[in-house]
Amino acid sequence: MIQSDLFLALGSIAGLFASIMFYCTSSQQRLFTQRLSGSIGVGGGAVLTLCTAICFAHIISLITALFMTVVLLMLWLCFLPVGISLVKSRGEQR
């Protein structure tokens, strides 16, 4: 039971960091002053997405883990820009 909770938490955190890396490769990102290069951001996001799917696959079946990974990335990528824009004001430098 504890092991499944640990893998769920690790997978969710890896999914969050994968979404952040994907977000930071965009030219419209507001988190850092300069955007990440495409190879670093997309490559790191892909590796973290794979880690997310592996963590979820330890808990549930592979197909369900892949579906859960995709849904989690979609949710993080939808709410991440909104959350960052609420935290950072317009007058603040990127």
N, C-alpha and C positions, 0 to 999 in steps of 0.2 A: 504494500500500500504506500509506504513512504517512498519507495523507489519510483512508482508511477507518478507521484506528486512532484518528485524531483525532476523527472524527465519532462513533465508538462511545463514546469517553471523554466527549465533550461531551454526548451523549444520555443516558448513564448518570448523569452528574452533574446534568443538568437534571431527570431523573426522580427523583433523590434529593431535590433541593430542592422539587420539586412535591409529593412525598410529605410532606415536612416541613411545607409550607404547609397541605396538607390536614389533617394531624395537629394542627397548632396551632390550627385552628378549632374543635376539639372541646372541650367543657367538661371532659372527663376528661384532657386533656393535662397532662404534667408537665414540659415543657421550659421554659416561661416562667411568670412569676407571673400574667399575665393572658393569656387566649386572644385570638387574632387575630379581628377582625371577620369576619363571613361573606363580605362582598363582597371584602375584601382577600385573605383566605386562599384562598377558592375561585376568585376571579378570577385571582390570581397563580398558583395551582396549575394552572388550566386553560391559561393562557398557557405555562407551563413544560412542561406535557404536550404542547401543540402543538409547542413547540420540540424536545422529545424525538422526537416522531414525524417531524418534518422532518429532524432529524439522522440518524435511522435510515433514512429514505426515500432519502437520498443514497447509502447503502451497498447497500440491498436493495430489493425491490419494495415498493410502498405497502401492500399487504395484509399482508405479512409484517412490515413496520415497525409497523403499527398493532397487530398481535397481540403483537409484542415489547414495545411500549410498555405495553399493558395488563398483560401478565405481569410486567413490571418494576415497575410501580406496585403490583400486588398483592403482590409479594414485599417491596418496601420497606415497604408499609403493614402487612404482617404482622410483620415483624421490627423495625420502628422502635419501637413501644411496649415490646417486650421488652428491646431494647437500652438504651432510656432508663431503664427501671425497674432494670436491672442496674447501670447507672452511678450513678444517683441513689439514695441510701439512703432509707429510710422516714422517718427523723427529720429529714432535710434539708428546708428550706422550698422550696416550689415557686417 
